[in-house]
Amino acid sequence: MVHIFLNGYGNIGRRLATAFSKDKSIELVGIAKYSPDEETEKALNKGYKVFVPKDLKEEFQNKNYKVSGTVDDAIKEADIIIDASKEGKGFLNKMNYYIPFKKKAIFQGGEDRNGKHAVADIIHNSRVNYDKTFEKDYVIQGSCNVTGMGRVIQPLLENYGEAIKRYDVNLVRRSADLEDVREVKDSIEWDKHPHHQDDVKDFIPSINLYVDSLKVPSRMMHLHQMTIRFKDEPPTKDKILEIFNKEYGIAVINKAKGTADIRKKAIELNFEHGDTGMIHIHSDILKIQDDVVKISYSDDQTGMVIPENYMLIQSMIFKKSKIEALKQTEKIFNIKKKRKMLEEEF
Ligand SMILES: NC(=O)c1ccc[n+]([C@@H]2O[C@H](COP(=O)([O-])OP(=O)(O)OC[C@H]3O[C@@H](n4cnc5c(N)ncnc54)[C@H](OP(=O)(O)O)[C@@H]3O)[C@@H](O)[C@H]2O)c1
């Protein structure tokens, strides 16, 4: 039995809590809350123990929220902490809690891999480097976009390697998640230095990858347009689809008209939290033109990284082989069943 503490109970933390509560080999010590808002009550109603920073305990108690202890208390009880904090808070958490209490931790994609606020020396992508995280105490789970790109690029690399000259990706990113209360700004915003390029090259260093990123006023998934330039003649569309049909966590669909179709279908089909947990290759717009293959796929921003965090626990704590870890992950997330349902719908 492994004891896990979730430091952060936002979009990602809530989903991880659901997944952990389905697994008998995991005991969720509890979740951390930093704002005494209605999410605290929702977490308590779900039966999770709530831990808060020392100096905020009184504030929570004044609102009659039952607090089980401080963040320090929970961290002492845990074998590993999943840090799902607001972007950029992970570094201080590591300094203030995880290092002093000698605890392992998994960080999310919003944290730094390089520079003075780096939280770990590796970014995990289960398709690429699952085996390299066994002995690590601190690992960053790549962000949803980074996870999606790794999932598409690695099979191409294994099949075509040196035959590919370069990869150019336009990330069309959603502005907010469905549950976010903040307003979505009516603007198309660019990013001068998208971190995604360096993050992917961190676990696939050999590739020629160029990433541009635009944020658009949507809450419904990301869309990646990937252009893969071959040195000579590119493969056929059938050959490319054959490769992705064999991959885990990828649905190949051809009837969706936009990202909202897929998100709404996931909600209608009662997928947990309305997530598919995968990427969806849109074969109707997969094109071979001259020396390039153009692949567009939507990337379930909130769901993508939940099975990935779970895979990391299988590695860092349970030391399972990748085959065993995938089997266990499938039991909790039913990715294959969901994929089949989506492929039948679209
Ligand atoms: N949302 C996505 O689609 C997505 C996808 C992939 C990766 N990620 C990454 O996952 C991380 C979390 O994202 P999110 O969307 O879940 O954010 P979020 O919804 O804004 O939630 C952040 C949580 O952090 C808590 N928090 C505040 N200060 C904290 C601290 N010092 N230590 C620990 N927790 C603290 C907040 O608690 P209170 O609510 O109590 O204030 C909140 O529950 C980020 O690194 C993000 O880049 C997000």
The ligand as an SDF file (V2000), in Angstrom:
LIG
                    3D

 48 52  0  0  0  0  0  0  0  0999 V2000
   -5.3270   22.2530  -16.5840 N   0  0  0  0  0  0  0  0  0  0  0  0
   -4.7350   21.5510  -17.4900 C   0  0  0  0  0  0  0  0  0  0  0  0
   -5.3050   21.2720  -18.5260 O   0  0  0  0  0  0  0  0  0  0  0  0
   -3.3240   21.0640  -17.2950 C   0  0  0  0  0  0  0  0  0  0  0  0
   -2.8580   20.0750  -18.1500 C   0  0  0  0  0  0  0  0  0  0  0  0
   -1.5720   19.5780  -17.9670 C   0  0  0  0  0  0  0  0  0  0  0  0
   -0.7720   20.0870  -16.9690 C   0  0  0  0  0  0  0  0  0  0  0  0
   -1.2430   21.0750  -16.1570 N   0  0  0  0  0  0  0  0  0  0  0  0
   -0.3510   21.5590  -15.1010 C   0  0  0  0  0  0  0  0  0  0  0  0
   -0.8180   21.0770  -13.8560 O   0  0  0  0  0  0  0  0  0  0  0  0
   -0.5840   22.0340  -12.8220 C   0  0  0  0  0  0  0  0  0  0  0  0
   -1.8990   22.3690  -12.1430 C   0  0  0  0  0  0  0  0  0  0  0  0
   -2.7850   22.8970  -13.1000 O   0  0  0  0  0  0  0  0  0  0  0  0
   -4.3420   23.0420  -12.7890 P   0  0  0  0  0  0  0  0  0  0  0  0
   -4.9890   23.3490  -14.0850 O   0  0  0  0  0  0  0  0  0  0  0  0
   -4.8330   21.8970  -11.9840 O   0  0  0  0  0  0  0  0  0  0  0  0
   -4.3360   24.3570  -11.9050 O   0  0  0  0  0  0  0  0  0  0  0  0
   -5.5250   24.9760  -11.0520 P   0  0  0  0  0  0  0  0  0  0  0  0
   -6.8340   24.4070  -11.4780 O   0  0  0  0  0  0  0  0  0  0  0  0
   -5.3150   26.4360  -11.0450 O   0  0  0  0  0  0  0  0  0  0  0  0
   -5.2420   24.4010   -9.5780 O   0  0  0  0  0  0  0  0  0  0  0  0
   -4.1040   24.7370   -8.8780 C   0  0  0  0  0  0  0  0  0  0  0  0
   -4.2470   24.2850   -7.4420 C   0  0  0  0  0  0  0  0  0  0  0  0
   -3.0610   24.6750   -6.7500 O   0  0  0  0  0  0  0  0  0  0  0  0
   -3.4530   24.9860   -5.4280 C   0  0  0  0  0  0  0  0  0  0  0  0
   -2.3890   25.7660   -4.8080 N   0  0  0  0  0  0  0  0  0  0  0  0
   -2.2730   27.0970   -4.6150 C   0  0  0  0  0  0  0  0  0  0  0  0
   -1.0990   27.3750   -3.9910 N   0  0  0  0  0  0  0  0  0  0  0  0
   -0.4660   26.2030   -3.8120 C   0  0  0  0  0  0  0  0  0  0  0  0
    0.7580   25.7960   -3.2450 C   0  0  0  0  0  0  0  0  0  0  0  0
    1.6120   26.6810   -2.7330 N   0  0  0  0  0  0  0  0  0  0  0  0
    1.0810   24.4860   -3.2340 N   0  0  0  0  0  0  0  0  0  0  0  0
    0.2520   23.5440   -3.7280 C   0  0  0  0  0  0  0  0  0  0  0  0
   -0.9430   23.8540   -4.2870 N   0  0  0  0  0  0  0  0  0  0  0  0
   -1.2790   25.1660   -4.3360 C   0  0  0  0  0  0  0  0  0  0  0  0
   -4.7670   25.7100   -5.5710 C   0  0  0  0  0  0  0  0  0  0  0  0
   -5.4540   25.5710   -4.3470 O   0  0  0  0  0  0  0  0  0  0  0  0
   -6.7540   26.4150   -3.9780 P   0  0  0  0  0  0  0  0  0  0  0  0
   -7.7650   26.1200   -5.0410 O   0  0  0  0  0  0  0  0  0  0  0  0
   -7.1620   25.8750   -2.6750 O   0  0  0  0  0  0  0  0  0  0  0  0
   -6.3290   27.8370   -3.9630 O   0  0  0  0  0  0  0  0  0  0  0  0
   -5.4240   24.9360   -6.7120 C   0  0  0  0  0  0  0  0  0  0  0  0
   -6.2270   23.8970   -6.2140 O   0  0  0  0  0  0  0  0  0  0  0  0
    0.1280   23.2040  -13.5020 C   0  0  0  0  0  0  0  0  0  0  0  0
    1.5180   22.9970  -13.4300 O   0  0  0  0  0  0  0  0  0  0  0  0
   -0.3240   23.0720  -14.9550 C   0  0  0  0  0  0  0  0  0  0  0  0
    0.5900   23.6500  -15.8630 O   0  0  0  0  0  0  0  0  0  0  0  0
   -2.5060   21.5620  -16.2910 C   0  0  0  0  0  0  0  0  0  0  0  0
  1  2  1  0
  2  3  2  0
  2  4  1  0
  4  5  1  0
  4 48  2  0
  5  6  2  0
  6  7  1  0
  7  8  2  0
  8  9  1  0
  8 48  1  0
  9 10  1  0
  9 46  1  0
 10 11  1  0
 11 12  1  0
 11 44  1  0
 12 13  1  0
 13 14  1  0
 14 15  2  0
 14 16  1  0
 14 17  1  0
 17 18  1  0
 18 19  2  0
 18 20  1  0
 18 21  1  0
 21 22  1  0
 22 23  1  0
 23 24  1  0
 23 42  1  0
 24 25  1  0
 25 26  1  0
 25 36  1  0
 26 27  1  0
 26 35  1  0
 27 28  2  0
 28 29  1  0
 29 30  1  0
 29 35  2  0
 30 31  1  0
 30 32  2  0
 32 33  1  0
 33 34  2  0
 34 35  1  0
 36 37  1  0
 36 42  1  0
 37 38  1  0
 38 39  2  0
 38 40  1  0
 38 41  1  0
 42 43  1  0
 44 45  1  0
 44 46  1  0
 46 47  1  0
M  CHG  2   8   1  16  -1
M  END
$$$$
